[in-house]
């Protein structure tokens, strides 16, 4: 063990994360099986753009094509030889924007993971590899083969959770009779919120995940709207502080109530566990049920 580490466990963890950051011949270290959400994707986006923006894509290879809506050759002809100008997040997708106007959307799904490599990609379970002009490579992997790549995705018609118009939920929720957890996660009313952070948001707003969306009072809708932004922003700041350069890590240890292996919240409340529309759900008795 090298000096400067408190114990062997911390040394091994840092060593494993370094392997993930730069790629490895055998990716045997498994990340948490959680879909990246807005806080994770914002950090991934910034770190990808920092390294890749302005560089020309030399080659893209997609060995697993079953999720493609167009042939691989169409994507190659559209993107190869063109500079990447920006990377943006839209909901749970990362959009790679090229100088010629084409966009490659990447939805990592539950097990998708990205790794840097140089020259030759040796990562297992590769779905796609993007090699840029200076031999910097980005491998997108998924042992479940569920990652979705889309060329020129349609513009989003549902607002992003971080850009909700004033009064949007106050107008939208009274028209919906589904549970509030379902409304916030199904992507038809709000984009970008997943199963982990919806529990955190509802816990912060003190609203039961079983509450009917159209039964939530206007005052509580305003509290919910504020909780969406504050919970996601605080989470992003926390992860950015601990993993500033990551394009892989999906940290969840700091969450208050979405704690699958724990029985208490960080503040000591008993965690109740149930399912809402087949989604594992974590909440407390302090959250008010509107029905």
C-alpha positions as CSV (number, residue, x, y, z in Angstrom):
1,X,0.0,0.0,0.0
2,X,1.3,3.4,-0.9
3,X,1.9,6.1,1.8
4,X,-0.8,8.8,2.1
5,X,-3.8,6.4,2.4
6,X,-5.5,5.9,5.7
7,X,-5.9,2.2,5.3
8,X,-5.8,-0.6,2.7
9,X,-9.6,-0.3,2.0
10,X,-9.3,3.3,1.0
11,X,-6.3,2.6,-1.1
12,X,-8.0,-0.3,-2.9
13,X,-11.1,1.9,-3.6
14,X,-9.1,4.7,-5.1
15,X,-7.1,2.2,-7.2
16,X,-10.3,0.6,-8.5
17,X,-11.7,4.0,-9.4
18,X,-8.5,5.0,-11.3
19,X,-8.8,1.8,-13.3
20,X,-12.4,2.7,-14.2
21,X,-11.5,6.3,-15.1
22,X,-8.8,5.3,-17.6
23,X,-10.1,1.9,-18.8
24,X,-9.0,-1.6,-18.0
25,X,-8.5,-4.8,-20.0
26,X,-11.0,-6.6,-17.8
27,X,-13.7,-4.6,-16.1
28,X,-14.3,-6.8,-13.2
29,X,-15.1,-4.1,-10.7
30,X,-18.9,-3.5,-10.8
31,X,-20.4,0.0,-10.3
32,X,-23.6,0.3,-8.4
33,X,-26.5,-0.9,-10.5
34,X,-28.3,2.4,-10.6
35,X,-29.3,4.4,-13.6
36,X,-27.4,7.7,-13.8
37,X,-29.7,10.6,-13.1
38,X,-29.4,14.4,-13.5
39,X,-26.7,15.0,-10.9
40,X,-24.5,12.2,-12.3
41,X,-25.1,13.1,-15.9
42,X,-24.4,16.8,-15.4
43,X,-20.9,15.9,-14.1
44,X,-20.3,13.3,-16.8
45,X,-21.3,16.0,-19.4
46,X,-18.9,18.6,-18.1
47,X,-16.0,16.2,-17.9
48,X,-16.6,14.7,-21.3
49,X,-16.9,18.2,-22.9
50,X,-13.7,19.3,-21.1
51,X,-11.8,16.6,-22.8
52,X,-13.5,16.2,-26.1
53,X,-15.1,19.5,-27.2
54,X,-13.3,20.8,-30.3
55,X,-11.8,17.5,-31.3
56,X,-12.6,15.7,-34.5
57,X,-14.1,12.2,-34.4
58,X,-11.8,9.9,-36.4
59,X,-13.9,6.8,-36.0
60,X,-17.0,5.4,-34.3
61,X,-17.6,1.6,-34.0
62,X,-20.7,0.1,-32.6
63,X,-20.2,-3.7,-32.2
64,X,-23.6,-4.2,-30.5
65,X,-26.2,-2.8,-33.0
66,X,-29.5,-4.3,-31.7
67,X,-30.7,-1.0,-30.2
68,X,-29.9,1.1,-33.2
69,X,-32.7,2.6,-35.3
70,X,-30.4,3.2,-38.3
71,X,-27.5,1.1,-39.6
72,X,-24.1,1.7,-38.1
73,X,-22.8,2.9,-41.5
74,X,-25.2,5.8,-41.4
75,X,-23.9,6.9,-38.0
76,X,-20.4,6.6,-39.2
77,X,-21.0,8.6,-42.4
78,X,-22.8,11.3,-40.4
79,X,-20.2,11.8,-37.6
80,X,-16.7,10.6,-38.7
81,X,-14.4,13.4,-39.8
82,X,-16.4,16.1,-38.0
83,X,-15.6,18.1,-34.9
84,X,-17.5,17.6,-31.7
85,X,-18.6,21.1,-30.6
86,X,-20.6,20.4,-27.4
87,X,-22.1,17.9,-25.1
88,X,-25.5,18.6,-23.5
89,X,-27.8,16.7,-21.2
90,X,-31.5,16.3,-22.1
91,X,-33.4,14.4,-19.5
92,X,-31.5,11.1,-18.9
93,X,-29.6,11.4,-22.2
94,X,-26.3,12.9,-23.2
95,X,-26.3,14.6,-26.6
96,X,-23.0,14.7,-28.5
97,X,-23.3,17.7,-30.9
98,X,-21.2,17.8,-34.0
99,X,-20.2,20.8,-36.1
100,X,-22.1,19.6,-39.1
101,X,-25.4,19.7,-37.2
102,X,-25.7,16.0,-36.4
103,X,-26.3,14.8,-32.8
104,X,-25.6,11.4,-31.2
105,X,-27.8,10.7,-28.2
106,X,-26.6,8.3,-25.5
107,X,-28.9,6.8,-23.0
108,X,-26.9,4.8,-20.5
109,X,-29.9,2.9,-19.1
110,X,-29.3,0.9,-15.9
111,X,-25.8,-0.6,-16.4
112,X,-24.2,1.6,-19.1
113,X,-20.8,2.9,-18.2
114,X,-18.2,5.1,-19.9
115,X,-14.4,4.7,-19.9
116,X,-11.5,6.6,-21.3
117,X,-9.0,4.8,-23.4
118,X,-6.0,5.7,-25.6
119,X,-5.5,4.2,-29.1
120,X,-7.0,0.8,-28.6
121,X,-10.1,-0.1,-26.6
122,X,-9.8,-3.2,-24.4
123,X,-12.9,-2.7,-22.3
124,X,-15.3,-5.6,-22.1
125,X,-19.0,-5.4,-23.0
126,X,-18.4,-2.5,-25.4
127,X,-21.5,-1.1,-27.0
128,X,-19.7,1.8,-28.8
129,X,-16.3,3.2,-29.1
130,X,-15.5,6.8,-30.2
131,X,-11.9,7.5,-31.2
132,X,-10.9,11.1,-31.7
133,X,-8.0,12.6,-33.7
134,X,-5.4,12.6,-30.9
135,X,-6.1,8.9,-30.1
136,X,-8.3,9.8,-27.1
137,X,-11.0,7.2,-27.0
138,X,-14.4,6.9,-25.2
139,X,-15.8,3.4,-24.7
140,X,-19.5,3.0,-23.8
141,X,-20.1,-0.4,-22.2
142,X,-23.1,-2.3,-20.9
143,X,-23.0,-6.0,-20.0
144,X,-26.8,-6.0,-20.4
145,X,-26.6,-4.5,-23.9
146,X,-29.4,-2.0,-23.2
147,X,-27.6,1.3,-23.9
148,X,-29.5,3.2,-26.5
149,X,-27.7,5.3,-29.2
150,X,-29.8,7.5,-31.4
151,X,-28.7,9.6,-34.3
152,X,-30.4,13.0,-34.4
153,X,-33.0,12.5,-31.7
154,X,-36.3,14.4,-31.9
155,X,-36.5,17.6,-29.8
156,X,-37.8,17.1,-26.2
157,X,-41.4,18.2,-25.7
158,X,-41.4,17.6,-21.9
159,X,-39.6,20.1,-19.7
160,X,-36.5,19.0,-17.9
161,X,-36.6,18.8,-14.1
162,X,-34.1,21.5,-13.7
163,X,-35.9,23.9,-16.1
164,X,-39.5,23.7,-15.1
165,X,-41.5,26.8,-16.1
166,X,-43.0,28.9,-13.4
167,X,-46.2,27.3,-12.2
168,X,-45.8,24.2,-14.5
169,X,-46.5,21.6,-11.8
170,X,-49.3,23.7,-10.3
171,X,-51.0,23.5,-13.7
172,X,-50.0,19.9,-14.7
173,X,-50.6,17.9,-11.5
174,X,-54.4,18.6,-11.0
175,X,-55.0,16.8,-14.4
176,X,-53.2,13.6,-13.3
177,X,-54.7,10.9,-11.1
178,X,-51.6,8.6,-11.0
179,X,-49.3,8.5,-7.9
180,X,-46.9,11.4,-7.7
181,X,-43.9,9.1,-7.9
182,X,-45.2,7.6,-11.2
183,X,-45.9,11.1,-12.6
184,X,-42.4,12.3,-11.7
185,X,-40.6,9.3,-13.1
186,X,-42.4,8.1,-16.2
187,X,-41.1,11.0,-18.4
188,X,-44.5,12.2,-19.7
189,X,-44.7,15.3,-17.4
190,X,-41.1,15.8,-16.3
191,X,-37.8,14.6,-17.8
192,X,-34.7,13.4,-16.0
193,X,-36.0,12.2,-12.6
194,X,-35.3,8.5,-11.8
195,X,-36.1,6.1,-9.0
196,X,-33.4,7.2,-6.6
197,X,-33.9,10.9,-6.7
198,X,-37.7,10.9,-6.8
199,X,-37.6,9.2,-3.4
200,X,-35.2,11.9,-2.2
201,X,-37.4,14.7,-3.6
202,X,-40.6,13.4,-2.1
203,X,-38.9,12.9,1.2
204,X,-37.6,16.5,1.2
205,X,-41.1,17.8,0.3
206,X,-42.7,15.5,2.9
207,X,-45.1,14.0,0.4
208,X,-45.9,10.3,0.3
209,X,-44.9,8.6,-2.9
210,X,-48.4,7.0,-2.9
211,X,-50.2,10.4,-3.0
212,X,-52.4,11.1,-6.0
213,X,-51.0,13.9,-8.1
214,X,-54.3,15.6,-8.4
215,X,-54.9,15.6,-4.7
216,X,-51.8,17.4,-3.7
217,X,-52.6,21.0,-2.4
218,X,-51.2,23.9,-4.3
219,X,-49.0,24.9,-1.3
220,X,-47.4,21.5,-1.3
221,X,-46.9,21.6,-5.0
222,X,-44.9,24.7,-4.6
223,X,-42.8,22.9,-1.9
224,X,-42.4,20.0,-4.3
225,X,-41.2,22.2,-7.1
226,X,-38.6,23.8,-4.9
227,X,-37.5,20.4,-3.6
228,X,-36.9,19.1,-7.1
229,X,-34.3,21.8,-7.8
230,X,-32.7,21.8,-4.4
231,X,-32.3,18.1,-4.0
232,X,-30.8,17.6,-7.5
233,X,-28.5,20.7,-7.1
234,X,-27.3,19.6,-3.7
235,X,-26.6,16.1,-5.0
236,X,-24.7,17.3,-7.9
237,X,-22.5,19.6,-5.7
238,X,-21.8,16.6,-3.4
239,X,-20.8,14.2,-6.1
240,X,-18.7,16.9,-7.9
241,X,-16.8,17.5,-4.7
242,X,-16.0,13.9,-4.1
243,X,-15.6,12.7,-7.8
244,X,-14.7,15.9,-9.7
245,X,-13.3,14.2,-12.8
246,X,-15.7,11.1,-13.0
247,X,-17.5,9.8,-16.0
248,X,-18.4,6.6,-14.3
249,X,-19.2,6.9,-10.6
250,X,-22.8,7.0,-9.5
251,X,-22.5,7.8,-5.8
252,X,-25.6,7.2,-3.6
253,X,-24.1,6.8,-0.1
254,X,-25.2,10.3,0.9
255,X,-28.9,9.9,0.0
256,X,-31.3,10.5,2.9
257,X,-34.0,7.9,2.3
258,X,-33.3,5.9,-0.8
259,X,-31.0,3.6,1.1
260,X,-31.7,0.0,0.0
261,X,-29.4,-1.6,2.5
262,X,-30.2,0.6,5.5
263,X,-33.2,0.7,7.9
264,X,-32.9,4.3,9.0
265,X,-32.6,7.6,7.2
266,X,-29.5,9.7,7.8
267,X,-31.5,11.6,10.4
268,X,-32.5,8.4,12.2
269,X,-36.1,7.9,10.9
270,X,-37.2,4.3,10.1
271,X,-37.3,3.7,6.4
272,X,-40.4,2.1,5.0
273,X,-40.1,0.0,1.9
274,X,-42.7,-0.8,-0.8
275,X,-43.4,-0.8,-4.5
276,X,-45.0,1.9,-6.6
277,X,-45.8,0.7,-10.1
278,X,-43.2,-2.0,-9.7
279,X,-40.5,0.5,-8.6
280,X,-38.8,-0.1,-5.3
281,X,-39.7,2.8,-3.1
282,X,-38.2,4.1,0.2
283,X,-40.1,6.6,2.3
284,X,-41.0,7.5,5.9
285,X,-44.1,8.0,8.0
286,X,-43.4,11.7,8.2
287,X,-44.4,12.0,4.5
288,X,-48.0,13.1,4.1
289,X,-50.4,11.0,2.0
290,X,-52.8,13.0,-0.2
291,X,-55.6,10.9,-1.6
